[in-house]
Amino acid sequence: MKFDLTPLLRPHIANLQPYTSARDEYTGKEGIFLDANENPYGSITDEDHNRYPDPYQLELKAEIAKIKHVKPSQIFLGNGSDEAIDLLFRAFCNPGIDNVILLPPTYGMYEVSAGINDVETRKVPLTADFQIQTDLILRTVDKNTKIIFVCSPNNPSGNKVNRKDILRLLGEFNGLVVVDEAYIDFSDEPSFTTHLGEHGNLIVMQTFSKAWGLASLRLGMAFASKQLIKILNRIKPPYNISGLTQQTVLASIQKVDKVNSMIADMLQEREFLKNELSQLDFVEKIHPSHANFLLVKIPNASHVYDDLIEEKIIVRNRSKVQLCEECLRISVGTRSENEAFIKALKKIYTESFNL
């Protein structure tokens, strides 16, 4: 049965006439361009950036479709995944009326975007081993629940969420299910993009920031039905992805072998870091990870975090986050960075806690 997005969509969005840019009216690349009030003399930089970029990134989407095994019409590109998150709120959630379900501990921007858009958040905590409580989630849903956000592999815990639980949500929830796969490249789990044809209420988010090493370019991907992608394109800013970003990613996307090599190196270093930490008596727990970081429970985590900063080693203090008490989140570094971290950690516990 085909999923119908129309009842979920905010009525004024359904009737919205989107802004029409000059590049909507003429998509050719040749000619004398006197339509967009651009600088005809080029740019002040060595390379010309005086022309507006493709508003729909068609060339880039065609290449992404090949490596992600989806159709170009199933791809939305945003200024980071955060743009897609915000647009979903704008398109589907009526301020002060609708709600979304969050599964803490999870990525913080879901709640921030909800707050900006005046949308209620209903929180269903993960279990002690960071899995979702499917029955409780479905009981929390009401007629005004529009979106459930699932982060897998989860941030900040690093684990993958049981696939069957997410599939159950997709089948039983009559709203949108966002599966945020920012860390999927480091997992042995296949992407949920393989389920796009079965579930019209599925949105899968990925990024070029992690495995591809392109964080400063701010390019996030959302994969969904053609109908849903059209909605996001209707309400996005006309030129949301810069021409420089499009050109750089288009060139980078041909280097899949290099990406795979970097992923292999990071996975090897993740194991190195895990093994080194497991040999330290004061480390209480290393949570299983399918991401490029480890969540580690240690005594006096906040104190240790501050001491690590003194050593010019910066990790993420998650000790005040629900279910992450006394935990630090440690991104996988290079071998020399990981060794420096372990050395500093040993020094801190030796000098400060006499362990």
Buried (B, 14 or more C-beta within 10 A) or exposed (E): EEBEBEEBBBEEEEEBEEEEBBBEEEEEEEEEBEEEEEEEEEEEEEEEBBBBBBBBBEEBBEBBBEEBEBBBEBBBBBBBBBBBBBBBBBBBBBBEEBBBBBBBBBBEBBBEBBEEBEBBBBEBBBEEEBBBBBEEBBEBBEEBBBBBBBBBBBBBBBBBBEBEBBBBBBEEBEBBBBBBBBBBBBBEBEBBBEBBEEBBBBBBBBBBBBBBEBEEBBBBBBBBBEBBBBBBBBBBEBBBBBBEBBBBBBEBBEEEEEBEEBBEEBBEBBEBBBEBBEEBEBBEEBBBBBBBBBBBBBEBBEBBBEBBEEBEBEBBBBBEBEBBEBBBBBBBBEEEBBBBBBEBBBEBBEEEEEE
